[in-house]
Amino acid sequence: MHASMGTGLGLKAEHLAQAIDAVAPGLWFEVHPENYMVDGGPQLEALDTVASRHPLSLHGVSLSLAADATPDAAHLARLRRLIDRVRPALVSEHLAWSHWRGRYAPDLLPFPRSHAALARIVDNIARTQDALGRAISIENPSHYLQLDGHDYDETHFFGELVARTGCGLLLDLNNVFVSSHNLGVDPLVYLDAYPMQAVTEIHLAGHAPDPLLGGSLLIDSHDAPVADEVWNLYSIVRLQLPTIPALIERDGNVPPFEALMAERAMADRLQLDARQAA
Amino acid sequence: MTHTLADFQDGFVQAMRGEDGPLRAIASQPGFAVYRNTWMKACINTIEANFPAVACLVGHEWMRSAAAAFALEHMPMDGRLTNYGEAFPDFLATSVATTELAYLGEVARLDWLFLACGNAADASTLHAGQLAACSTSGLASTSLRPHPTARWHASPLPARTIWEASRSGRAVTGDLAWMPEATLMLRIDGQVRVHAIGDSSCALLDACHAGLALGAALDLAMSAGDATRMDADLLHLVAIGAFADASPSLTKDTP
């Protein structure tokens, strides 16, 4: 992790010039590596430029660690090439699956946290870390379904992944809030049991009510400002994690760069408050 | 619940595709629609983004309907969604719904080539001076390699004219000549440049891409077009940067 990383932003194409020129202390950027797994061209050159000015995080969406299959070797090779090229401070993936029997569903799909799933995912993370030559961090997913067949609760599952692979954790507080709401559990109970000592990055994002079901089902939509409830969780978590880098994610209804920088300033203020309270 | 992880994943994919299967209880939960909608929406959004000229021609609703039908038949192969849609031009060309819009598949092909050109590997270009340094016999036995960004297509329709108008948001004028058009795209200084070329130039690029020596490639290309223009066509292709710097190959093949 880069010592100077404070609060970062997801890099949006429409903000590229401002992102390159921005000089705010602690600013860093995150991208999905899949969007840069190309042979050449201006998009890759732009990423080189951003990486030359700011710390960078590669946040994968398609490694499919929870599939009952080993990670795609070609994908790992492409990811390794990109890592060697831009030298990111952080590399992360999701606790989910998306690639199955030669096809890719562009989503982060759930699974029963069984003993067999744990063994498979431990092996997949180990293979990934070996191929990449570094530890990765794993993000907690958003949940929309009640699944049977769990042998572990999610926090315990993450603890086992950390213990068995040495991976880090990416704590997405919006996902914690959305999942807790949808599954009817208390987010503070989740956070109390979460293995905070392994966290390398925090994610903050907005959510939205389901267009058909309304507020009974929240969607991890990334198309709105960070919600007050998520800011509250952030303030609480910051008491335990005063220096871990945080990220503002925004993928839909993308506002001007200045608006995201204002949200970033909010995160910095809450982080400072937590430090002073500690 | 006694599913193995693989069984669960087979059943989940089945349910996402709207098929009955062992996970029907899970699929009946209200939240399941989130997964079903998300992957489909991502596929549709990607096709719409990767084929902007087609989207402009057919409009938002038609495009999303065609993209949804395509996604059900052709799920992405991996997470690189800039690579998703290679089969979409053929899908459009053979779709019953587009028999009255026969040019859509050809326009889609140019959208696809534009995308591929923009993301292709960087390489320096071959300059005319490098060819001039070769003897005539050496030149004939030299292999020229199309530049990695070069993408070309000979359409039986005026696809480029329609595509360019659509990309720039213009209506195609009523005096459109319904003639074949061949197109070459090259990325120069980060910008994709679009060139009108002849059938013989297309044939020459095909032959060079297949690894034929320049002499054989020119012979083949002459049979495809105006033989008297072949030297000029070759020089034009070199001048616009259609070939990669082939210095090692020239050195190797030149006596």
Contacts between the chains, C-beta under 8 A, distances in Angstrom:
chain1	res1	chain2	res2	distance
A	34	B	78	8.0
A	34	B	79	4.1
A	34	B	80	5.3
A	34	B	81	7.0
A	35	B	80	8.0
A	35	B	81	7.8
A	35	B	82	7.0
A	37	B	80	5.1
A	38	B	80	7.8
A	38	B	82	6.5
A	38	B	119	3.8
A	38	B	120	7.9
A	39	B	119	6.4
A	39	B	120	5.5
A	39	B	121	3.8
A	39	B	122	7.9
A	39	B	148	7.1
A	40	B	119	7.1
A	40	B	120	6.0
A	40	B	121	4.4
A	40	B	122	4.0
A	40	B	148	7.4
A	40	B	149	7.8
A	41	B	118	5.2
A	41	B	119	4.9
A	41	B	120	6.7
A	41	B	122	7.3
A	41	B	149	7.9
A	41	B	187	6.5
A	41	B	190	7.1
A	42	B	118	7.2
A	42	B	190	4.1
A	43	B	118	7.7
A	43	B	119	7.1
A	45	B	190	6.9
A	60	B	79	7.7
A	61	B	79	6.1
A	62	B	78	6.4
A	62	B	79	2.5
A	63	B	79	8.0
A	66	B	5	8.0
A	67	B	9	6.4
A	68	B	4	7.2
A	68	B	5	4.0
A	68	B	6	4.1
A	68	B	9	6.0
A	72	B	78	6.7
A	75	B	78	6.3
A	75	B	79	7.1
A	97	B	9	6.4
A	98	B	79	7.2
A	99	B	78	6.6
A	99	B	79	7.3
A	100	B	9	5.1
A	100	B	10	7.9
A	100	B	13	6.0
A	101	B	10	7.7
A	101	B	13	7.7
A	102	B	77	6.8
A	103	B	13	7.6
A	103	B	75	4.2
A	103	B	76	7.1
A	103	B	77	6.8
A	104	B	75	6.6
A	104	B	76	4.3
A	104	B	77	6.1
A	104	B	78	5.1
A	104	B	79	5.8
A	105	B	13	7.0
A	105	B	16	6.6
A	105	B	39	4.2
A	105	B	75	6.7
A	105	B	76	7.9
A	106	B	38	7.5
A	106	B	39	5.4
A	106	B	42	3.6
A	106	B	43	6.5
A	106	B	46	7.5
A	106	B	76	6.4
A	106	B	79	7.3
A	106	B	81	6.5
A	107	B	35	5.8
A	107	B	38	4.5
A	107	B	39	4.4
A	107	B	42	6.8
A	109	B	9	7.8
A	109	B	12	6.2
A	109	B	35	6.3
A	110	B	35	7.9
A	111	B	5	6.4
A	111	B	8	6.2
A	111	B	9	7.3
A	112	B	1	6.8
A	112	B	3	7.3
A	112	B	5	7.6
A	112	B	8	6.3
A	114	B	5	6.8
A	116	B	4	6.7
A	116	B	5	5.6
A	117	B	5	5.2
A	120	B	5	6.2
A	143	B	31	7.9
A	144	B	29	7.9
A	144	B	31	3.2
A	144	B	32	7.3
A	144	B	34	4.4
A	144	B	35	6.9
A	145	B	26	6.0
A	145	B	29	5.4
A	145	B	31	4.8
A	145	B	32	6.2
A	145	B	35	7.9
A	146	B	29	6.6
A	147	B	26	6.8
A	148	B	1	4.0
A	149	B	1	3.9
A	149	B	3	6.6
A	149	B	8	7.6
A	182	B	31	6.4
A	210	B	30	7.7
A	210	B	34	7.2
A	212	B	30	8.0
A	212	B	33	7.5
A	213	B	30	5.5
A	216	B	30	7.9
A	217	B	30	6.1
A	217	B	31	5.8
A	217	B	34	7.4
A	219	B	34	6.3
